Amino acid sequence: MDPTRKDLVINFITTNDITGGNSGSPVINGKGELIGLAFDGNYEALSHKLAFDKDLNRTICVDIRYVLWCIDKLGGGSNIINELKLMK
């Protein structure tokens, strides 16, 4: 639950560069904390193999809190959640 939005955050966008095979790669914040997983790129990022355009290229990420929620609530994996060191 995001305290600002008072809702579950599912996705967010970054200016990271992504290429085929990067799906599922960790997205790390400035503190070295896992905040999400790379999911896909936008249409404008298709040309990234020729040139990265910082104004257009975007990476679509899934928020790690949503991944954990899915593991717990949909997958019944609370035992996995209990073994993780989670930061708030």
VENBELSUL-V614646 format. One line per field, one symbol per residue. ss: DSSP state (@ for helix, = for strand, . for the rest). burial: I if it has 16 or more other C-alpha atoms within 10 Angstrom, else O. A space follows every 50 residues. Layout:
BEGIN
ss=???
burial=???
END
This chain:
BEGIN
ss=.=....=...====...........===.....========.@@@@@@@. ........=====@@@@@@@@@@@...@@@@@@.....
burial=OOOOOOOOOOIOIOOOIIOOOOIOOIIOOOOOOIOIIIIIIOOOIOOIOO OIOOOOIIIIIIIIIIOIIOIIOOOOOOOOOOOOOOOO
END
